[in-house]
């Protein structure tokens, strides 16, 4: 059994897709998450890094989807 890993690029693209489908701007998320700068959100969307567990949880509640439906698993 392979160790599961997260596909950063696909997860970032999925975060962007969910944000747009839900009708939120980057600034909306920045305000909701209490982030000082929007760069973190852009970094997530471009697959540079992942949201913290706290931010991932908050996004799942905002968008009404489970956390594991935001994350995209690396293909085996």
N, C-alpha and C positions, 0 to 999 in steps of 0.2 A: 504494500500500500504506500503510495507516494505522499510525502508531506505536503499539505495544501498551502499554496501561496497566493498572494493577491496580485492581480495584473494591474499595475499602477496606471498605465495609459488607458486601458479599458474602463477602469473604475472612474478615472477623471472624466472621460467622455460621458460616462453614465451619470455622474453628478451633474454635469452641464446639461445633459438631456432632461433629467428630472427637474432641474431648476427652471428650464425653459418651459417644460410641459406644465409645471405648476404656476407659471406666470410670475416668477420672482426674478428680480435683477440681482446682480452681484451686490449692489449697495443694500438691497433689502436683507440679504443673508448676512452681510457685515453687521448691520444694525441688530438683527435678531440674535446673532451669536455674540454680540458685544465685542467685536474685533475692532482694534484701533485702525487697521489698514486693510484694504481689500486684497492685498497680495497673496495672503494665505489661500483665499478662495481660488484665485487664478492659478496658484501652484497646484492645488488639488485637481482643477479642471485640466491642466496640462500634464498630469501624471508625474509631477516632480516629487510630491509627497502625499500623504493621506491625512484626512482630518483626525484629530484626537478622538478617543472613544467618546468623550463628553460631547464634542461637536457632532460626531456621527450619530449619537443618540438623539441629540436635539434636532438634527436634520430629519431623522426617521420620524420623529413625532410631528414636525412641521409638515412633512409631505405625506404622512399617513402610510408609510411603508416600513416593513421590518428592516433593521440594519443590514441583515444579510442579503437584502434585495437591492441595496445600494452598492455593495462591494461585488466586484467581478473576480471570480477565481481564475488563476492562471491555468491555461489549458495544459493538459498533461503531455 
